[in-house]
Amino acid sequence: MSIENQNEASGLKPGDGSAPAQEGYITKQEVARRLKKTVRTVENWQRRGYIPFIKAGRSVLFDWPDVEAHLQKNFRVCHLR
């Protein structure tokens, strides 16, 4: 049963604050969309170790909370003067 079906069965709706969102793993394309970067940039960042990923065979998946935490821990926001 998918998360959406579980939520429907329990009466919960996504984003209504009644339960924490369980994202699971996301694709390279979804990471690129969320970071507003190209897929190629995500691939370069993987190769350089900028973002954590899971590789099983030819499949590459990302745990979004891990990606966010890693970026916040290892990089900083720069403000131009």
C-alpha positions as CSV (number, residue, x, y, z in Angstrom):
1,M,0.0,0.0,0.0
2,S,1.5,3.4,-1.0
3,I,1.8,6.3,1.5
4,E,-1.0,8.1,-0.2
5,N,-3.3,5.1,0.1
6,Q,-2.3,4.7,3.8
7,N,-3.1,8.3,4.5
8,E,-6.4,8.1,2.7
9,A,-7.3,5.0,4.7
10,S,-6.4,6.7,8.0
11,G,-8.1,9.9,7.0
12,L,-4.9,12.0,6.8
13,K,-4.2,14.4,4.0
14,P,-0.7,15.3,2.7
15,G,0.5,18.6,4.1
16,D,-2.3,19.1,6.7
17,G,0.1,18.9,9.6
18,S,-1.5,15.8,11.2
19,A,1.5,13.6,10.5
20,P,5.1,14.1,9.5
21,A,5.8,13.6,5.8
22,Q,7.6,10.4,5.0
23,E,9.3,11.0,1.7
24,G,11.3,7.9,1.1
25,Y,13.9,8.1,-1.6
26,I,13.8,10.5,-4.6
27,T,15.3,10.5,-8.0
28,K,18.1,12.6,-9.5
29,Q,15.5,14.5,-11.5
30,E,13.5,15.3,-8.3
31,V,16.7,16.5,-6.5
32,A,17.5,18.7,-9.5
33,R,14.0,20.2,-9.5
34,R,14.1,20.9,-5.7
35,L,17.5,22.5,-5.9
36,K,16.6,24.4,-9.1
37,K,19.6,22.9,-10.9
38,T,20.1,20.7,-13.9
39,V,20.4,17.0,-13.7
40,R,24.0,17.4,-15.0
41,T,24.8,19.7,-12.1
42,V,23.4,17.1,-9.6
43,E,25.6,14.4,-11.3
44,N,28.7,16.7,-11.0
45,W,27.9,17.3,-7.3
46,Q,27.5,13.5,-6.7
47,R,30.9,12.9,-8.3
48,R,32.5,15.7,-6.2
49,G,30.9,14.4,-3.0
50,Y,28.7,17.6,-2.5
51,I,25.5,15.6,-2.0
52,P,25.0,12.1,-0.5
53,F,23.4,9.4,-2.6
54,I,22.6,5.7,-2.6
55,K,23.7,3.6,-5.5
56,A,22.3,0.1,-6.1
57,G,23.4,-1.3,-9.4
58,R,22.7,1.4,-12.0
59,S,20.0,3.1,-9.8
60,V,20.8,6.2,-8.0
61,L,18.5,7.5,-5.2
62,F,18.6,10.3,-2.7
63,D,17.2,10.6,0.8
64,W,16.0,14.3,0.7
65,P,16.4,15.0,4.5
66,D,20.0,13.7,4.2
67,V,20.7,15.9,1.2
68,E,19.3,19.0,3.0
69,A,21.2,18.2,6.2
70,H,24.5,17.6,4.3
71,L,24.2,20.9,2.3
72,Q,23.4,22.9,5.5
73,K,26.3,21.3,7.4
74,N,29.0,21.6,4.8
75,F,28.1,24.7,2.8
76,R,27.1,28.3,3.7
77,V,25.1,31.1,2.2
78,C,27.3,33.9,0.9
79,H,26.0,37.5,0.7
80,L,27.7,39.8,-1.9
81,R,28.4,43.3,-0.7
